[in-house]
Amino acid sequence: MSHWNVGDTANSLWVFSQEDVEAFAVISGDDNDLHLNEDEAAKSIFKRRIVHGILTTGRISALLGTQLPGKGTAFLSAELKFKAPLYPGEEIEARVTVTEIDDAKKKMKLDASVTKTSDGTVVVLGTVEVLLRDRVMLAA
């Protein structure tokens, strides 16, 4: 039986800089002008450069692997919707909340979100499923 309960929550605050966005563009190969070119981004519906959506969801992954459920967790699936742009320099709160625990299969489902702390705008919203450490680390 797991030591977590439905309703358990973890959260963290973070700010992505333009330098973070540029580093992610190099690592991922996603050099879209929306993230890197201020002049081109200004012509878009966003009016300026935005943080990569997948970089933003990385904060959810960080919570899963470090806080809830924690070390040894394997990310199985995600159903996420990008609701609003995130601009470099804006503080966000990533949050996960346990919604279902399957002790027999060693899996957990969680609601996940990323929200701007300045005004509560939801940037990312969805659900994730993880495989718990007990199942991942068979030799443990």
C-alpha positions as CSV (number, residue, x, y, z in Angstrom):
1,M,0.0,0.0,0.0
2,S,1.3,3.4,-0.9
3,H,2.1,6.1,1.6
4,W,0.3,8.8,-0.5
5,N,-3.3,9.7,-0.4
6,V,-5.8,11.1,-2.9
7,G,-5.7,14.9,-2.4
8,D,-2.0,15.1,-1.6
9,T,-0.4,18.1,-3.4
10,A,3.0,19.4,-4.3
11,N,3.9,22.7,-5.8
12,S,6.9,24.8,-6.8
13,L,7.6,28.3,-8.1
14,W,9.8,29.1,-11.0
15,V,10.8,31.8,-13.5
16,F,12.2,31.1,-16.9
17,S,14.6,33.7,-18.3
18,Q,15.1,34.4,-22.0
19,E,18.5,32.7,-21.5
20,D,16.7,29.5,-20.4
21,V,14.5,29.7,-23.5
22,E,17.5,30.0,-25.7
23,A,19.3,27.1,-24.0
24,F,16.2,24.9,-24.5
25,A,16.0,25.9,-28.1
26,V,19.6,24.6,-28.6
27,I,19.0,21.4,-26.7
28,S,15.6,20.6,-28.3
29,G,16.3,22.0,-31.8
30,D,13.1,24.1,-31.6
31,D,14.4,27.4,-32.8
32,N,10.9,28.8,-33.7
33,D,10.9,32.6,-34.0
34,L,8.0,32.7,-31.4
35,H,10.7,31.9,-28.8
36,L,13.8,33.6,-30.1
37,N,13.1,36.5,-32.5
38,E,11.5,39.5,-30.8
39,D,10.6,41.2,-34.1
40,E,8.9,38.2,-35.6
41,A,7.2,37.3,-32.3
42,A,5.8,40.8,-32.1
43,K,3.8,40.1,-35.3
44,S,2.2,37.0,-33.7
45,I,-1.0,36.9,-31.6
46,F,1.4,36.7,-28.5
47,K,3.0,40.1,-29.3
48,R,6.4,39.1,-27.9
49,R,8.6,36.0,-27.4
50,I,7.0,33.2,-25.4
51,V,8.5,30.3,-23.4
52,H,8.3,26.9,-25.1
53,G,5.2,25.0,-23.9
54,I,7.2,21.8,-23.4
55,L,9.7,23.7,-21.3
56,T,6.9,25.0,-19.1
57,T,5.6,21.4,-18.6
58,G,9.0,20.4,-17.5
59,R,8.2,22.0,-14.1
60,I,5.4,19.4,-13.8
61,S,7.9,16.6,-14.5
62,A,10.2,18.1,-12.0
63,L,7.6,17.9,-9.3
64,L,6.8,14.3,-10.1
65,G,10.4,13.2,-10.0
66,T,11.4,15.1,-6.9
67,Q,8.4,15.7,-4.7
68,L,5.2,13.8,-5.4
69,P,5.6,10.9,-5.8
70,G,9.4,11.6,-5.9
71,K,12.7,9.9,-6.8
72,G,12.4,6.8,-9.0
73,T,9.0,7.9,-10.5
74,A,8.6,7.2,-14.3
75,F,6.3,9.5,-16.3
76,L,3.9,7.3,-18.3
77,S,1.4,9.7,-19.9
78,A,0.1,13.2,-20.0
79,E,-3.0,14.9,-21.3
80,L,-2.2,18.6,-21.1
81,K,-3.8,21.7,-22.6
82,F,-1.9,24.9,-23.2
83,K,-4.3,27.6,-22.1
84,A,-2.2,30.8,-22.2
85,P,1.2,32.0,-23.2
86,L,4.0,32.3,-20.8
87,Y,6.5,35.1,-21.3
88,P,10.1,35.0,-20.1
89,G,10.4,36.6,-16.6
90,E,6.9,35.7,-15.4
91,E,6.8,33.6,-12.2
92,I,4.8,30.4,-12.4
93,E,3.5,27.9,-9.9
94,A,3.5,24.3,-11.0
95,R,1.1,22.0,-9.0
96,V,0.2,18.3,-9.0
97,T,-2.6,16.8,-7.0
98,V,-3.1,13.0,-6.5
99,T,-6.5,11.9,-7.9
100,E,-6.1,8.2,-8.1
101,I,-3.8,5.5,-6.7
102,D,-3.6,1.9,-8.0
103,D,-1.5,0.0,-5.5
104,A,-1.8,-3.2,-7.4
105,K,-0.3,-1.8,-10.6
106,K,1.9,0.7,-8.7
107,K,0.5,3.6,-10.7
108,M,-0.8,7.1,-9.8
109,K,-2.9,9.7,-11.6
110,L,-2.6,13.4,-10.8
111,D,-4.1,16.6,-11.9
112,A,-1.4,19.0,-13.1
113,S,-1.3,22.7,-13.7
114,V,1.0,25.6,-14.3
115,T,-0.4,29.0,-13.3
116,K,1.0,32.6,-13.4
117,T,1.5,33.8,-9.8
118,S,0.9,37.5,-10.8
119,D,-2.7,37.1,-11.8
120,G,-3.7,33.4,-11.5
121,T,-3.8,32.8,-15.3
122,V,-3.7,29.1,-16.1
123,V,-0.9,28.4,-18.6
124,V,-1.1,24.6,-18.6
125,L,-3.9,22.3,-17.3
126,G,-4.3,18.5,-17.5
127,T,-3.7,15.1,-16.0
128,V,-0.7,12.8,-15.8
129,E,0.0,9.2,-14.9
130,V,3.1,7.9,-13.4
131,L,4.6,4.5,-12.5
132,L,5.7,4.5,-8.9
133,R,9.3,3.7,-7.7
134,D,8.3,0.3,-6.3
135,R,7.5,-0.8,-9.8
136,V,10.3,1.1,-11.6
137,M,13.0,-0.1,-9.3
138,L,12.3,-3.9,-9.4
139,A,15.7,-4.7,-7.9
140,A,15.1,-2.4,-4.9
